[in-house]
Amino acid sequence: MSRVNEMSRKEWASKVLALIKGGNTSAAISQIKVAPSVKDLKQLQAALILAKLKPAQPAVDTVIADQVDALTAPRLHRSP
């Protein structure tokens, strides 16, 4: 089961990377905003660095950083 999960994480990052490479940054940003986990976002960041797209996409970098912050921030709980 863990192996399947790892494969789907890599697939997510590669699909978002393909959107960025294709110039469809609005779709990529939409996908990043609904990212499954911080680990997925970190894999996408690594893929951007390997593809040498990191400095060329400042809007995407900003959204990734915002989502990492949002997913790692403590949750506020309300009583019912």
C-alpha positions as CSV (number, residue, x, y, z in Angstrom):
1,M,0.0,0.0,0.0
2,S,2.8,2.4,0.8
3,R,4.4,1.8,-2.6
4,V,1.1,2.7,-4.3
5,N,0.9,5.9,-2.3
6,E,4.5,6.8,-3.1
7,M,3.8,6.2,-6.8
8,S,0.7,8.4,-6.8
9,R,2.7,11.2,-5.1
10,K,5.3,11.1,-7.8
11,E,2.6,11.1,-10.4
12,W,0.9,14.2,-8.9
13,A,4.2,16.1,-8.9
14,S,5.0,15.1,-12.4
15,K,1.5,16.1,-13.7
16,V,1.7,19.5,-12.1
17,L,5.3,19.9,-13.5
18,A,3.9,19.1,-16.9
19,L,1.3,21.8,-16.5
20,I,4.0,24.3,-15.6
21,K,6.3,23.3,-18.5
22,G,3.3,23.6,-20.8
23,G,2.7,27.1,-19.7
24,N,-0.6,26.5,-18.0
25,T,0.4,28.1,-14.7
26,S,-3.2,28.9,-13.7
27,A,-4.1,25.2,-13.7
28,A,-0.9,24.3,-11.9
29,I,-1.6,26.9,-9.2
30,S,-5.1,25.4,-8.8
31,Q,-3.7,22.0,-8.4
32,I,-1.1,23.2,-5.9
33,K,-3.8,24.8,-3.8
34,V,-5.5,21.4,-3.4
35,A,-2.2,19.5,-2.8
36,P,-2.7,16.3,-0.8
37,S,0.2,16.9,1.6
38,V,3.4,18.8,2.4
39,K,5.4,15.9,1.1
40,D,3.8,16.2,-2.3
41,L,4.6,19.9,-2.4
42,K,8.2,19.2,-1.4
43,Q,8.5,16.7,-4.3
44,L,7.1,19.3,-6.7
45,Q,9.7,21.8,-5.4
46,A,12.5,19.3,-6.0
47,A,11.1,18.5,-9.5
48,L,11.1,22.3,-10.3
49,I,14.7,22.6,-9.2
50,L,15.8,19.5,-11.3
51,A,13.9,20.9,-14.3
52,K,15.6,24.3,-13.8
53,L,12.2,26.0,-13.6
54,K,12.5,27.3,-10.1
55,P,13.6,30.9,-10.7
56,A,11.5,31.2,-13.9
57,Q,8.2,30.7,-12.1
58,P,7.9,33.2,-9.1
59,A,4.1,33.0,-8.9
60,V,4.2,29.2,-8.6
61,D,7.0,29.4,-6.0
62,T,4.9,31.8,-3.9
63,V,1.8,29.6,-4.1
64,I,3.9,26.5,-3.1
65,A,5.4,28.4,-0.1
66,D,2.0,29.6,1.0
67,Q,0.5,26.1,0.8
68,V,3.4,24.6,2.7
69,D,2.8,27.2,5.4
70,A,-1.0,26.5,5.4
71,L,-0.6,22.7,5.7
72,T,2.1,22.9,8.4
73,A,0.3,25.5,10.5
74,P,-1.5,24.3,13.6
75,R,-5.2,23.9,13.2
76,L,-7.7,25.9,15.1
77,H,-10.4,23.8,16.6
78,R,-13.9,24.9,17.6
79,S,-16.0,23.3,20.1
80,P,-19.3,22.0,18.7
